[in-house]
Amino acid sequence: MTNLQQTLVQVKHGLISAPELLQSEDTHMANLTYQQGVRAFNAKDYITALDFFTVAVIQLPFNATYSFALAMTYHALNEEQEAISFYIRSWLFDATNPATCFRLGQCYLTLKEYADAVESVETAIKLAELAPEHQEILMLSRQLLVEVKARNT
């Protein structure tokens, strides 16, 4: 997350310089594509889900949910580096979702990038503490933080 500020600046610059991207989005088609991806993901057909979520992200590139779904699919396929890039992308579009930071922490832990794992999980905890609907993520994040710190010693 060390380059997060730079990435955020680039995204904001892209939105300012190309506002037509936001205007030409077809939300209905993207949602239908996303729903097909959800069905494939729930059936554990991750390759098919990957295809649908990729298309949904292309159709609606600034949607945090679609990027998160694509990240979850890469994560399920044990492709942590790809998952990280889409979790970060999702977080850029919705910086209030603690689940994104929790999942980033899981990926960083798998890759033994402990400092990034701690930073991500601590952020997940802070965000989850602000929202009562995220109590499960709060509990899981606290458990993951203990695990990360134990492995880092």
C-alpha positions in Angstrom: 0.0 0.0 0.0 3.0 2.3 -0.1 2.2 3.5 -3.6 -1.4 3.9 -2.8 -1.3 7.7 -2.8 0.3 7.7 -6.3 -2.2 5.3 -7.6 -5.1 7.4 -6.2 -3.7 10.5 -7.9 -3.5 8.7 -11.2 -7.1 7.4 -10.9 -8.4 10.9 -10.1 -6.4 12.4 -12.9 -7.8 9.8 -15.3 -11.4 10.6 -14.2 -10.8 14.3 -14.7 -9.2 14.0 -18.1 -11.7 11.4 -19.4 -15.2 12.1 -17.9 -16.8 10.5 -21.0 -15.8 7.1 -19.5 -18.3 7.6 -16.7 -21.0 8.8 -19.0 -20.7 5.9 -21.5 -21.1 3.1 -18.9 -23.9 0.6 -19.5 -24.8 -0.4 -16.0 -27.6 -2.8 -17.0 -25.3 -5.0 -19.2 -22.5 -4.8 -16.7 -24.8 -6.0 -13.9 -26.1 -8.9 -16.0 -22.5 -9.9 -16.7 -21.6 -9.6 -13.0 -24.6 -11.7 -12.0 -23.4 -14.5 -14.3 -20.0 -14.2 -12.7 -21.6 -14.5 -9.2 -23.4 -17.7 -10.3 -20.2 -19.2 -11.6 -18.2 -18.2 -8.5 -20.9 -19.7 -6.2 -20.6 -22.9 -8.3 -16.8 -22.8 -7.7 -16.3 -22.4 -11.5 -13.6 -19.8 -10.9 -12.3 -19.8 -14.5 -15.8 -18.9 -15.9 -16.3 -16.4 -13.0 -13.0 -14.8 -14.0 -14.2 -14.3 -17.5 -17.5 -12.8 -16.5 -16.0 -10.5 -13.8 -13.3 -9.4 -16.2 -15.9 -8.3 -18.7 -18.0 -6.6 -16.0 -14.9 -4.6 -15.0 -14.3 -3.7 -18.6 -18.0 -2.7 -19.0 -18.1 -0.6 -15.8 -14.4 0.1 -14.9 -15.1 2.3 -11.9 -17.3 -0.1 -9.9 -15.8 -1.2 -6.6 -18.0 -4.3 -6.4 -17.0 -5.7 -9.8 -13.3 -5.1 -9.0 -13.7 -6.8 -5.6 -15.4 -9.8 -7.3 -12.6 -10.1 -9.8 -10.1 -9.9 -6.9 -12.0 -12.6 -5.0 -11.8 -14.9 -8.0 -8.1 -14.4 -8.4 -7.7 -15.0 -4.7 -9.7 -18.3 -5.0 -7.4 -19.3 -7.8 -4.4 -18.6 -5.5 -3.2 -15.8 -7.7 -2.5 -13.4 -4.9 -0.5 -10.8 -6.9 -3.4 -10.4 -9.3 -5.9 -10.4 -6.5 -4.0 -7.7 -4.7 -4.1 -5.4 -7.7 -7.9 -5.7 -8.0 -8.4 -5.5 -4.2 -6.5 -2.2 -4.3 -8.5 -1.0 -7.3 -11.7 -1.9 -5.4 -10.5 0.0 -2.3 -9.7 3.0 -4.4 -13.3 3.2 -5.5 -14.8 2.4 -2.0 -12.4 3.2 0.8 -15.0 2.4 3.4 -15.2 -1.4 2.9 -13.2 -3.2 5.5 -13.6 -6.5 3.7 -11.3 -5.3 1.0 -8.5 -4.5 3.4 -9.1 -7.8 5.2 -8.7 -9.7 1.9 -5.6 -7.7 1.1 -4.2 -8.7 4.4 -4.8 -12.4 3.6 -3.0 -12.0 0.3 0.0 -10.2 1.8 0.2 -12.9 4.5 0.3 -15.6 1.9 3.1 -13.8 0.1 4.9 -13.3 3.5 4.7 -9.5 3.0 4.1 -9.0 6.7 4.3 -5.2 6.9 1.7 -4.8 4.2 -0.4 -7.4 5.8 -0.3 -5.6 9.2 -1.1 -2.3 7.5 -4.1 -3.8 5.6 -5.5 -5.7 8.5 -5.2 -2.7 10.9 -7.0 -0.6 8.3 -9.8 -3.2 8.1 -10.1 -3.2 11.9 -10.4 0.6 11.9 -13.0 0.6 9.2 -15.0 -2.2 10.7 -15.1 -0.5 14.1 -16.9 2.4 12.4 -19.7 0.3 11.0 -21.9 -2.1 13.1 -22.8 -4.2 10.0 -19.1 -5.3 9.7 -18.8 -7.1 13.0 -17.9 -10.3 11.4 -15.1 -8.7 9.4 -13.9 -7.0 12.6 -13.7 -10.3 14.4 -11.9 -12.0 11.5 -9.5 -9.1 11.1 -8.5 -9.2 14.7 -7.8 -12.9 14.4 -5.8 -12.4 11.2 -3.8 -9.6 12.8 -2.8 -12.0 15.6 -1.8 -14.6 13.0 0.2 -12.1 11.0 2.1 -10.9 14.0 2.8 -14.4 15.2 4.3 -15.4 11.8 6.3 -12.2 11.6 8.3 -13.0 14.8 
